[in-house]
Amino acid sequence: MATASVDNVKVEVSLTLVDDVAIGDYVLVHVGYALNKIDEDEALKTLALFAEAGLTLNP
């Protein structure tokens, strides 16, 4: 298990489905499970798209 956070919202996430996850890594999460690890550039692009769509607390 791990604690994941976005916009200071923290949730407990199972890492059962993903190997070699370390503190600071980015993962895609669905219904409490990390599905796969993604690189930082892809994560930042995804977070920017969420912000653009108004789906985050920080514009």
C-alpha positions, 0 to 999 in steps of 0.5 A: 500500500502507498499514499498518493496525492494530487492537489493535497488530496491524499488516498491510500492506493494498492500497489499490487498490480505494479512492480518497482514503484518508489517514492516520487514515482507517478502512477495511474490510479483507478478505484484504489489500485495503481494500474501502471507507472508513468514517466514524469513528463507524461504525468505532468501533461496529464495533470495540466489537461485535468487543470485545463478541464477544471478537474483540479483544485489548482488552476 
